[in-house]
Amino acid sequence: VDFQDPSRGRGLVAAQLIPAGEAIVSIPWEVVISADAALKSKYGPAFTELGLDEEEALMLFVMLERANPDSSWAPYWEVVPWSFTSPLLWSFAELAELEGCPLLEDIVQAKTSLREIYDRLDARLAQANLPLLGSQHLTFEKFLLTRCLFDSRCFKINVEGKPHNCLIPLADMVNHYVDGNVAFRRFDAATRSVVLEALVAIPAGAEVRMNYGPLQSWETLMQYGFVDPDNPLDSMHFSVEPDVS
């Protein structure tokens, strides 16, 4: 595979014909950004002392590693887009366009919840007085950006019977399409890697695409920041009071 022309947005294209069932990419588990990586890092003892759960440790780890010029994942941070179209980052004027839509309440609740999580985490960091976790890297704005990164690029992978939320370099460049041509990511125990396989033959030059799941447009907007105008899964719900006269 190769990177798609940037003018068409980030994505992967087949550099040559890929037969159905063939592995498109194989990403070693050692380079996957997971809670395992966070807890085994130099920050691991501090995360444990703070009593962070796996999601908190992973979020904090990404924020710290992104600020670390010597990070093993520095090339990944350079490739990953750090501008997002998530409603979590919309202005008040933009949110006002959703007045009367149930999605507005979902967005407000999500952002309020994230603020509460951040404040609790920030308070625990202040009390612990752990210089290694420099607070200049942990602003609420950076916390929100990291949350958007996870919402749009994080995958849940079952590894040896345990689910892991993780960022998978390269594999997370695959864009969504209802009729995807690549299977969902899986962990291969023999090679200890995350594998993507072609569902059908993919001709050279065609984009590698995956169906993210049976999501309505409000769900893709909330999680990934986009809306498919031709989404066949969209539906509308009405409440109707019966006429008892």
Backbone as JSON, one array per atom type, in Angstrom:
{
  "sequence": "VDFQDPSRGRGLVAAQLIPAGEAIVSIPWEVVISADAALKSKYGPAFTELGLDEEEALMLFVMLERANPDSSWAPYWEVVPWSFTSPLLWSFAELAELEGCPLLEDIVQAKTSLREIYDRLDARLAQANLPLLGSQHLTFEKFLLTRCLFDSRCFKINVEGKPHNCLIPLADMVNHYVDGNVAFRRFDAATRSVVLEALVAIPAGAEVRMNYGPLQSWETLMQYGFVDPDNPLDSMHFSVEPDVS",
  "N": [[0.83, -1.2, 0.0], [0.26, 2.36, -0.36], [0.52, 5.87, 0.51], [-2.33, 7.91, 0.06], [-2.93, 10.45, -2.4], [-2.42, 13.59, -0.99], [-4.17, 15.68, -1.63], [-6.61, 14.52, -1.85], [-7.29, 13.88, 0.66], [-6.23, 12.16, 3.67], [-5.28, 8.73, 3.47], [-5.12, 5.25, 2.42], [-3.83, 3.63, -0.45], [-3.85, 0.95, -2.84], [-0.76, -0.21, -3.87], [-0.24, -2.11, -5.68], [-1.87, -4.9, -7.29], [-3.94, -6.46, -4.95], [-4.66, -9.56, -3.82], [-7.78, -11.17, -2.84], [-8.17, -11.95, 0.59], [-5.51, -11.68, 1.22], [-2.95, -10.41, 3.37], [-2.84, -6.99, 3.99], [-1.48, -5.03, 5.48], [0.78, -5.47, 8.21], [1.18, -4.89, 11.5], [3.56, -4.72, 13.97], [3.01, -5.63, 17.39], [4.58, -4.3, 19.22], [4.87, -1.69, 18.34], [2.42, -0.62, 18.53], [0.29, 1.71, 20.08], [-0.69, 1.39, 23.16], [-2.4, 0.6, 26.29], [-0.74, -1.19, 27.52], [1.77, -0.43, 26.51], [1.9, 2.1, 27.66], [1.96, 1.55, 30.44], [4.31, 0.15, 30.64], [6.18, 2.0, 30.09], [8.48, 4.71, 30.94], [6.87, 6.27, 32.43], [5.19, 4.58, 33.67], [5.39, 3.67, 36.51], [4.57, 6.05, 37.8], [1.98, 6.36, 36.8], [0.8, 4.15, 37.94], [1.09, 4.77, 40.65], [-0.64, 6.91, 40.79], [-2.99, 5.64, 40.49], [-4.34, 5.32, 38.06], [-6.8, 4.35, 35.64], [-6.81, 2.12, 32.75], [-7.59, 3.55, 30.44], [-7.27, 6.24, 31.22], [-4.51, 6.25, 31.74], [-3.54, 5.69, 29.18], [-4.44, 7.9, 27.68], [-3.07, 10.0, 29.0], [-0.46, 9.17, 28.58], [-0.21, 9.42, 25.76], [-0.44, 12.21, 25.51], [1.86, 13.06, 26.86], [3.9, 11.75, 25.42], [3.57, 12.87, 22.93], [4.57, 15.39, 23.37], [7.19, 14.85, 23.69], [10.22, 15.11, 22.19], [11.96, 13.04, 21.65], [10.45, 10.81, 21.42], [9.54, 7.44, 20.67], [7.49, 7.26, 18.95], [7.54, 9.56, 17.45], [7.64, 9.97, 14.57], [5.07, 9.12, 13.94], [3.42, 10.97, 15.28], [3.93, 13.15, 13.7], [2.72, 12.53, 11.31], [0.05, 12.05, 11.88], [-3.05, 13.78, 11.74], [-3.69, 16.79, 13.48], [-5.77, 18.48, 13.55], [-9.21, 18.68, 13.9], [-12.6, 17.81, 13.02], [-14.45, 17.32, 14.88], [-17.48, 17.64, 16.79], [-16.94, 18.27, 19.42], [-15.13, 20.28, 19.4], [-16.33, 22.42, 18.27], [-17.38, 25.83, 17.82], [-19.4, 28.12, 19.83], [-21.17, 29.41, 18.12], [-21.26, 27.64, 15.98], [-22.32, 25.38, 17.23], [-24.8, 26.37, 17.81], [-26.19, 26.08, 15.49], [-27.29, 23.63, 15.69], [-29.52, 23.8, 17.22], [-32.46, 22.59, 18.66], [-32.02, 20.08, 17.81], [-31.49, 16.74, 18.91], [-28.84, 15.96, 19.04], [-27.33, 18.1, 19.92], [-27.61, 18.19, 22.72], [-26.31, 15.81, 23.36], [-23.69, 16.43, 22.64], [-23.06, 18.55, 24.38], [-23.3, 17.23, 26.86], [-21.26, 15.31, 26.55], [-18.97, 16.92, 26.39], [-19.07, 18.22, 28.86], [-18.76, 16.03, 30.57], [-16.16, 15.22, 29.85], [-14.74, 17.43, 30.73], [-15.09, 17.19, 33.49], [-13.76, 14.77, 33.95], [-11.17, 15.52, 33.22], [-10.64, 17.53, 35.14], [-10.67, 16.05, 37.52], [-8.49, 14.37, 37.04], [-6.45, 16.24, 36.76], [-6.39, 17.32, 39.34], [-5.53, 15.11, 40.81], [-2.99, 14.78, 39.76], [-1.77, 17.14, 40.62], [-1.77, 16.8, 43.4], [-0.16, 14.57, 43.65], [2.36, 15.45, 42.94], [4.36, 14.84, 40.91], [7.08, 15.33, 39.16], [7.84, 14.26, 36.72], [5.61, 14.09, 35.17], [5.06, 16.56, 33.72], [2.99, 19.35, 34.05], [2.63, 21.26, 32.09], [2.15, 20.05, 29.72], [-0.38, 19.15, 29.86], [-2.84, 20.51, 29.44], [-6.34, 21.48, 29.3], [-7.17, 21.94, 26.7], [-5.33, 20.45, 25.19], [-5.97, 17.99, 26.17], [-8.58, 17.67, 25.17], [-8.01, 17.6, 22.41], [-6.53, 15.24, 22.32], [-8.51, 13.45, 23.09], [-10.17, 13.66, 20.87], [-8.46, 12.61, 18.97], [-8.39, 9.94, 19.83], [-11.1, 9.25, 19.59], [-11.44, 9.34, 16.83], [-9.48, 7.64, 15.79], [-8.85, 5.46, 17.37], [-8.79, 1.95, 18.04], [-10.44, -1.05, 19.07], [-8.93, -3.93, 20.04], [-8.78, -7.41, 20.35], [-6.59, -9.08, 22.26], [-5.11, -11.96, 22.93], [-7.34, -12.79, 24.43], [-7.97, -10.52, 25.87], [-9.45, -7.33, 25.72], [-8.18, -4.45, 24.08], [-7.87, -0.97, 23.92], [-6.47, 0.99, 21.45], [-3.98, 2.81, 19.52], [-3.08, 2.38, 16.23], [-0.46, 2.65, 14.27], [-0.38, 3.49, 10.81], [-2.37, 1.47, 10.12], [-4.54, 2.92, 11.01], [-5.0, 4.71, 9.05], [-6.82, 3.92, 7.24], [-9.74, 4.66, 5.55], [-13.34, 5.16, 6.0], [-15.96, 3.33, 4.41], [-19.09, 2.29, 3.22], [-19.29, -0.1, 1.67], [-16.82, -1.61, 2.32], [-13.48, -2.74, 1.47], [-11.67, -4.08, 2.94], [-10.98, -6.18, 5.74], [-11.92, -5.92, 9.22], [-9.51, -4.96, 11.7], [-7.35, -7.43, 13.17], [-5.75, -9.37, 15.75], [-2.84, -11.2, 15.29], [-1.67, -14.0, 16.71], [0.53, -15.63, 16.19], [2.47, -14.07, 14.9], [2.47, -11.95, 16.53], [1.21, -9.46, 15.87], [-0.81, -6.82, 14.46], [-3.18, -7.3, 12.01], [-4.4, -6.48, 8.75], [-6.65, -7.58, 6.36], [-7.47, -8.2, 2.92], [-10.79, -8.14, 1.8], [-11.87, -8.51, -0.67], [-10.51, -8.73, -4.02], [-8.25, -6.12, -4.59], [-7.67, -3.68, -6.84], [-4.66, -2.22, -8.27], [-3.98, 1.11, -7.34], [-6.49, 1.6, -6.3], [-8.43, 2.81, -3.54], [-7.88, 1.69, -0.23], [-10.34, 0.65, 1.89], [-12.56, 0.6, 4.71], [-15.41, -0.71, 6.41], [-16.62, 0.95, 9.1], [-18.59, 0.15, 10.79], [-22.1, -0.42, 11.7], [-23.22, 2.44, 11.61], [-25.13, 5.37, 12.24], [-25.49, 8.66, 10.76], [-25.3, 10.69, 12.73], [-23.81, 9.41, 14.6], [-21.35, 8.9, 13.29], [-20.58, 11.52, 12.98], [-20.27, 12.4, 15.66], [-18.24, 10.65, 16.58], [-16.25, 10.46, 14.57], [-16.23, 12.82, 13.18], [-17.34, 13.29, 10.65], [-19.87, 13.24, 8.05], [-21.73, 11.06, 6.09], [-23.39, 11.72, 3.24], [-24.9, 9.87, 1.86], [-25.55, 7.83, 3.54], [-26.85, 4.7, 4.17], [-27.88, 3.81, 6.53], [-29.1, 5.69, 8.04], [-31.77, 6.92, 10.08], [-35.01, 8.02, 11.25], [-36.68, 8.97, 14.2], [-39.87, 9.02, 15.62], [-42.21, 10.27, 17.98], [-45.39, 9.38, 18.74], [-48.54, 10.23, 19.83], [-51.29, 8.24, 20.72], [-54.52, 8.45, 19.25], [-57.22, 8.64, 21.16], [-59.8, 9.33, 21.02]],
  "CA": [[0.0, 0.0, 0.0], [0.95, 3.64, -0.37], [-0.33, 6.95, 0.98], [-3.16, 8.54, -0.94], [-2.65, 11.84, -2.74], [-2.93, 14.45, 0.09], [-5.25, 16.54, -2.1], [-7.85, 13.76, -1.71], [-7.44, 13.51, 2.06], [-5.37, 11.05, 4.07], [-5.83, 7.4, 3.24], [-4.2, 4.28, 1.83], [-4.21, 3.08, -1.75], [-3.1, -0.25, -3.21], [0.36, 0.06, -4.77], [-0.3, -3.18, -6.67], [-3.05, -5.74, -7.09], [-3.95, -7.21, -3.69], [-5.67, -10.63, -3.93], [-8.68, -11.36, -1.72], [-7.64, -12.77, 1.67], [-4.11, -11.39, 1.49], [-2.68, -9.38, 4.37], [-2.46, -5.72, 3.39], [-0.42, -4.53, 6.35], [0.96, -6.19, 9.47], [1.81, -3.93, 12.41], [4.02, -5.39, 15.19], [2.37, -5.15, 18.61], [5.51, -3.43, 19.94], [4.76, -0.29, 17.92], [1.05, -0.2, 18.78], [0.2, 2.57, 21.26], [-1.72, 0.75, 23.98], [-2.21, 0.74, 27.73], [0.46, -1.98, 27.83], [2.94, 0.42, 26.24], [1.9, 3.2, 28.64], [2.33, 1.06, 31.77], [5.69, -0.34, 30.58], [7.04, 3.14, 29.8], [9.1, 5.34, 32.12], [5.8, 6.89, 33.21], [4.37, 3.52, 34.26], [5.29, 3.72, 37.98], [3.78, 7.21, 38.2], [0.58, 6.05, 36.48], [0.35, 3.19, 38.95], [0.98, 5.5, 41.92], [-1.83, 7.75, 40.7], [-4.17, 4.79, 40.45], [-5.07, 5.57, 36.82], [-7.28, 3.18, 34.91], [-6.07, 1.97, 31.51], [-7.92, 4.63, 29.5], [-6.62, 7.46, 31.7], [-3.07, 6.1, 31.53], [-3.27, 5.77, 27.75], [-4.62, 9.3, 27.27], [-1.98, 10.78, 29.56], [0.75, 8.72, 27.89], [-0.17, 10.03, 24.44], [-0.17, 13.64, 25.69], [3.26, 13.22, 27.24], [4.77, 11.31, 24.33], [3.48, 13.83, 21.83], [5.41, 16.52, 23.74], [8.55, 14.34, 23.84], [10.88, 15.08, 20.87], [12.67, 11.77, 21.49], [9.48, 9.72, 21.47], [9.65, 6.4, 19.65], [6.39, 7.45, 18.01], [7.63, 10.9, 16.88], [7.2, 9.99, 13.16], [3.62, 8.96, 13.9], [2.81, 12.24, 15.66], [4.09, 14.09, 12.59], [1.81, 12.14, 10.22], [-1.34, 12.12, 12.35], [-3.61, 15.13, 11.72], [-4.07, 17.3, 14.81], [-6.94, 19.35, 13.42], [-10.34, 17.77, 13.88], [-13.92, 18.38, 12.77], [-15.34, 16.81, 15.93], [-18.34, 18.64, 17.45], [-16.37, 18.65, 20.71], [-14.3, 21.46, 19.2], [-17.1, 23.46, 17.59], [-17.63, 27.09, 18.53], [-20.78, 28.31, 20.25], [-21.95, 29.76, 16.94], [-21.47, 26.41, 15.21], [-23.24, 24.52, 17.98], [-26.14, 26.98, 17.76], [-26.85, 25.57, 14.29], [-27.95, 22.37, 16.04], [-30.62, 24.06, 18.15], [-33.63, 21.78, 18.37], [-31.58, 18.72, 17.43], [-31.04, 15.99, 20.1], [-27.39, 15.84, 19.04], [-26.74, 19.2, 20.69], [-27.54, 17.77, 24.12], [-25.27, 14.78, 23.45], [-22.39, 17.09, 22.56], [-22.87, 19.3, 25.63], [-23.06, 16.25, 27.91], [-19.95, 14.7, 26.34], [-17.92, 17.89, 26.72], [-19.14, 18.41, 30.31], [-18.17, 14.83, 31.17], [-14.71, 15.27, 29.63], [-14.2, 18.46, 31.61], [-15.07, 16.62, 34.84], [-12.68, 13.78, 33.98], [-9.91, 16.26, 33.2], [-10.45, 18.22, 36.43], [-10.29, 15.03, 38.53], [-7.14, 13.93, 36.72], [-5.54, 17.36, 37.05], [-6.28, 17.42, 40.79], [-4.71, 13.99, 41.28], [-1.61, 15.07, 39.36], [-1.27, 18.21, 41.49], [-1.56, 16.24, 44.74], [0.92, 13.58, 43.63], [3.63, 16.15, 42.8], [5.26, 13.99, 40.14], [7.67, 16.21, 38.14], [7.95, 13.57, 35.43], [4.4, 14.34, 34.42], [4.98, 18.02, 33.65], [1.63, 19.8, 33.82], [2.52, 22.14, 30.92], [1.7, 19.23, 28.6], [-1.65, 18.53, 30.21], [-3.92, 21.49, 29.46], [-7.63, 20.93, 28.88], [-7.21, 22.0, 25.24], [-4.59, 19.29, 24.68], [-6.75, 16.83, 26.57], [-9.66, 17.56, 24.19], [-7.43, 17.16, 21.13], [-6.18, 13.84, 22.46], [-9.77, 12.72, 23.07], [-10.61, 13.62, 19.47], [-7.58, 11.65, 18.3], [-8.84, 8.59, 20.17], [-12.43, 9.02, 19.03], [-11.38, 9.17, 15.38], [-8.46, 6.71, 15.31], [-8.61, 4.36, 18.31], [-9.45, 0.68, 17.75], [-10.46, -2.05, 20.14], [-8.36, -5.18, 19.52], [-8.73, -8.5, 21.32], [-5.24, -9.67, 22.28], [-5.01, -13.1, 23.87], [-8.51, -12.82, 25.29], [-8.18, -9.25, 26.57], [-9.66, -6.2, 24.81], [-7.27, -3.31, 24.23], [-8.06, 0.22, 23.11], [-5.11, 1.34, 21.04], [-3.71, 3.5, 18.27], [-2.28, 1.47, 15.41], [0.11, 3.42, 13.16], [-0.64, 3.06, 9.44], [-3.69, 0.85, 10.01], [-5.58, 3.9, 11.28], [-5.15, 5.57, 7.88], [-7.87, 3.36, 6.37], [-10.97, 5.44, 5.64], [-14.61, 4.44, 6.05], [-16.85, 3.22, 3.25], [-20.09, 1.27, 3.53], [-18.85, -1.35, 1.03], [-15.38, -1.67, 2.52], [-12.78, -3.84, 0.8], [-10.69, -4.66, 3.86], [-11.59, -6.68, 6.96], [-11.56, -5.22, 10.46], [-8.2, -5.37, 12.23], [-7.31, -8.56, 14.1], [-4.43, -9.68, 16.3], [-2.3, -12.5, 14.89], [-0.84, -14.45, 17.83], [1.77, -16.25, 15.71], [3.46, -13.03, 14.59], [2.24, -10.87, 17.49], [1.02, -8.25, 15.09], [-2.18, -6.49, 14.05], [-3.24, -7.57, 10.57], [-5.55, -6.1, 7.93], [-6.72, -8.47, 5.2], [-8.39, -7.8, 1.86], [-12.02, -8.93, 1.69], [-12.0, -8.78, -2.1], [-9.32, -8.29, -4.74], [-8.17, -4.66, -4.66], [-6.76, -3.35, -7.95], [-3.65, -1.18, -8.05], [-4.49, 2.46, -7.43], [-7.78, 1.73, -5.61], [-8.28, 3.12, -2.12], [-8.17, 0.66, 0.77], [-11.38, 1.24, 2.74], [-13.14, -0.31, 5.7], [-16.68, -0.32, 7.02], [-16.39, 1.13, 10.53], [-19.68, -0.45, 11.57], [-23.45, 0.05, 11.36], [-23.35, 3.73, 12.29], [-25.9, 6.44, 11.63], [-24.68, 9.84, 10.51], [-25.02, 11.43, 13.96], [-22.74, 8.67, 15.29], [-20.07, 9.16, 12.62], [-20.22, 12.91, 13.28], [-19.79, 12.47, 17.04], [-17.0, 9.9, 16.81], [-15.2, 10.65, 13.56], [-16.24, 14.17, 12.66], [-17.8, 13.4, 9.26], [-21.21, 12.76, 7.73], [-21.89, 10.5, 4.75], [-24.72, 12.14, 2.77], [-25.61, 8.72, 1.28], [-25.53, 6.76, 4.54], [-28.1, 3.93, 4.11], [-28.29, 3.41, 7.88], [-29.78, 6.8, 8.72], [-33.18, 6.71, 10.38], [-35.63, 9.07, 12.03], [-37.57, 8.44, 15.23], [-40.99, 9.9, 15.93], [-43.08, 9.91, 19.08], [-46.77, 9.65, 18.32], [-49.53, 9.97, 20.86], [-52.45, 7.61, 20.1], [-55.78, 9.18, 19.28], [-58.13, 7.8, 21.92], [-61.16, 9.87, 20.89]],
  "C": [[0.87, 1.25, 0.0], [0.0, 4.7, 0.17], [-1.08, 7.56, -0.19], [-2.68, 9.96, -1.19], [-3.25, 12.76, -1.68], [-4.1, 15.33, -0.34], [-6.6, 15.86, -1.98], [-8.11, 13.38, -0.25], [-6.54, 12.33, 2.39], [-6.06, 9.72, 3.85], [-4.76, 6.49, 2.68], [-4.73, 3.82, 0.49], [-3.33, 1.87, -2.04], [-2.0, 0.12, -4.2], [0.43, -0.98, -5.89], [-1.56, -3.98, -6.41], [-2.91, -6.53, -5.79], [-5.03, -8.29, -3.79], [-6.55, -10.7, -2.68], [-8.06, -12.3, -0.69], [-6.19, -12.49, 2.01], [-3.97, -10.29, 2.52], [-2.2, -8.11, 3.67], [-1.32, -5.08, 4.17], [-0.39, -5.39, 7.61], [1.78, -5.3, 10.39], [2.25, -4.65, 13.68], [3.39, -4.77, 16.44], [3.26, -4.17, 19.36], [5.38, -1.97, 19.54], [3.33, 0.23, 18.08], [1.02, 0.61, 20.08], [-0.99, 2.1, 22.08], [-1.47, 1.04, 25.45], [-0.99, -0.07, 28.18], [1.71, -1.13, 27.65], [3.05, 1.53, 27.27], [2.44, 2.72, 29.99], [3.76, 0.51, 31.8], [6.69, 0.8, 30.33], [7.65, 3.69, 31.09], [8.05, 6.01, 33.0], [4.98, 5.85, 33.98], [4.25, 3.57, 35.77], [4.45, 4.89, 38.48], [2.3, 6.98, 37.94], [-0.01, 5.12, 37.53], [0.15, 3.88, 40.3], [-0.28, 6.36, 41.95], [-3.12, 6.94, 40.7], [-5.0, 5.0, 39.19], [-5.61, 4.27, 36.24], [-6.59, 3.17, 33.54], [-6.34, 3.1, 30.53], [-7.26, 5.94, 29.92], [-5.12, 7.41, 31.46], [-2.72, 6.26, 30.05], [-3.41, 7.2, 27.23], [-3.45, 10.15, 27.73], [-0.66, 10.44, 28.86], [0.88, 9.38, 26.52], [0.15, 11.53, 24.54], [1.3, 13.9, 26.0], [4.21, 12.84, 26.1], [4.72, 12.27, 23.14], [4.38, 15.03, 22.1], [6.89, 16.13, 23.84], [9.24, 14.25, 22.47], [11.63, 13.78, 20.6], [11.74, 10.57, 21.53], [9.71, 8.72, 20.35], [8.57, 6.57, 18.58], [6.41, 8.84, 17.37], [7.22, 10.93, 15.4], [5.69, 9.86, 13.03], [2.92, 10.26, 14.25], [2.9, 13.25, 14.52], [3.1, 13.8, 11.46], [0.35, 12.32, 10.61], [-1.85, 13.56, 12.28], [-4.05, 15.56, 13.11], [-5.13, 18.4, 14.71], [-8.13, 18.43, 13.19], [-11.64, 18.53, 13.6], [-14.94, 17.89, 13.79], [-16.19, 17.92, 16.52], [-17.82, 19.07, 18.81], [-15.56, 19.93, 20.61], [-15.05, 22.59, 18.51], [-17.26, 24.7, 18.47], [-19.09, 27.15, 18.96], [-21.69, 28.61, 19.06], [-22.25, 28.51, 16.1], [-22.45, 25.48, 15.91], [-24.67, 25.06, 17.92], [-26.92, 26.51, 16.54], [-27.61, 24.28, 14.57], [-29.13, 22.57, 16.98], [-31.88, 23.3, 17.71], [-33.31, 20.36, 17.98], [-31.08, 17.99, 18.68], [-29.52, 15.87, 20.19], [-26.73, 16.92, 19.87], [-26.59, 18.82, 22.15], [-26.46, 16.73, 24.32], [-23.88, 15.42, 23.47], [-22.08, 17.82, 23.87], [-22.56, 18.34, 26.78], [-21.67, 15.63, 27.79], [-18.83, 15.65, 26.76], [-17.89, 18.17, 28.22], [-18.48, 17.24, 31.03], [-16.66, 14.83, 31.02], [-14.06, 16.32, 30.52], [-14.09, 17.94, 33.04], [-13.94, 15.61, 34.98], [-11.33, 14.47, 34.04], [-9.63, 16.9, 34.56], [-10.04, 17.23, 37.52], [-8.85, 14.57, 38.3], [-6.12, 15.0, 37.07], [-5.32, 17.5, 38.55], [-5.39, 16.31, 41.35], [-3.24, 14.21, 40.92], [-0.99, 16.12, 40.26], [-0.94, 17.68, 42.88], [-0.36, 15.3, 44.76], [2.29, 14.22, 43.53], [4.68, 15.27, 42.12], [5.85, 14.82, 39.0], [7.74, 15.57, 36.76], [6.75, 13.86, 34.54], [4.14, 15.85, 34.33], [3.62, 18.53, 33.22], [1.49, 20.71, 32.59], [2.05, 21.37, 29.69], [0.25, 18.79, 28.75], [-2.78, 19.54, 30.34], [-5.22, 20.83, 28.99], [-7.74, 20.93, 27.36], [-6.49, 20.8, 24.64], [-5.31, 17.99, 25.04], [-7.9, 16.59, 25.57], [-9.14, 17.07, 22.84], [-7.07, 15.68, 21.18], [-7.43, 12.97, 22.46], [-10.28, 12.59, 21.64], [-9.76, 12.65, 18.66], [-8.05, 10.24, 18.56], [-10.2, 8.29, 19.55], [-12.34, 8.67, 17.55], [-10.43, 8.08, 14.92], [-8.25, 5.49, 16.2], [-9.41, 3.13, 17.92], [-9.45, -0.2, 18.98], [-10.02, -3.38, 19.53], [-8.34, -6.21, 20.64], [-7.37, -9.18, 21.21], [-5.19, -10.73, 23.36], [-6.13, -13.05, 24.91], [-8.8, -11.54, 26.04], [-8.36, -8.12, 25.58], [-8.72, -5.05, 25.12], [-7.74, -2.17, 23.35], [-6.68, 0.73, 22.73], [-5.1, 2.16, 19.74], [-2.75, 2.64, 17.48], [-1.73, 2.24, 14.21], [-0.09, 2.71, 11.82], [-2.03, 2.45, 9.28], [-4.8, 1.87, 10.22], [-5.73, 4.92, 10.15], [-6.26, 5.08, 6.95], [-9.17, 4.11, 6.61], [-12.21, 4.55, 5.61], [-15.32, 4.44, 4.71], [-17.81, 2.08, 3.54], [-19.7, -0.09, 2.95], [-17.33, -1.44, 1.11], [-14.76, -2.87, 1.83], [-11.72, -4.49, 1.68], [-11.4, -5.06, 5.15], [-11.14, -5.86, 8.15], [-10.25, -5.79, 10.99], [-8.33, -6.54, 13.2], [-5.88, -8.77, 14.57], [-4.02, -11.09, 15.88], [-1.3, -12.96, 15.95], [0.5, -15.01, 17.36], [2.86, -15.22, 15.45], [3.4, -11.87, 15.58], [2.16, -9.53, 16.78], [-0.46, -8.05, 14.8], [-2.23, -6.53, 12.54], [-4.53, -7.04, 9.96], [-5.52, -6.97, 6.69], [-7.74, -7.96, 4.19], [-9.6, -8.72, 1.84], [-12.26, -9.36, 0.25], [-10.69, -8.37, -2.76], [-9.36, -6.77, -4.89], [-7.19, -4.29, -5.76], [-5.78, -2.26, -7.58], [-4.27, 0.2, -8.25], [-5.81, 2.69, -6.72], [-7.53, 2.04, -4.13], [-8.65, 1.91, -1.27], [-9.14, 1.26, 1.77], [-12.04, 0.16, 3.6], [-14.48, 0.21, 6.17], [-16.48, -0.26, 8.53], [-17.47, 0.5, 11.4], [-21.01, 0.15, 11.18], [-23.79, 1.35, 12.09], [-24.24, 4.68, 11.51], [-25.03, 7.69, 11.52], [-24.36, 10.63, 11.78], [-23.9, 10.74, 14.74], [-21.39, 8.89, 14.63], [-19.62, 10.59, 12.86], [-19.63, 13.02, 14.68], [-18.43, 11.82, 17.2], [-15.89, 10.27, 15.85], [-15.18, 12.04, 12.94], [-16.65, 14.29, 11.2], [-19.22, 12.85, 9.14], [-21.22, 12.26, 6.3], [-23.28, 10.87, 4.25], [-25.55, 10.99, 2.19], [-25.64, 7.54, 2.25], [-26.87, 5.99, 4.53], [-28.64, 3.55, 5.48], [-28.99, 4.53, 8.65], [-31.25, 6.47, 8.95], [-33.69, 7.9, 11.18], [-36.62, 8.44, 13.0], [-38.64, 9.46, 15.56], [-41.75, 9.37, 17.15], [-44.49, 10.33, 18.71], [-47.71, 9.28, 19.45], [-50.77, 9.36, 20.2], [-53.7, 8.48, 20.26], [-56.83, 8.29, 19.94], [-59.58, 8.29, 21.83], [-62.05, 8.96, 20.05]]
}
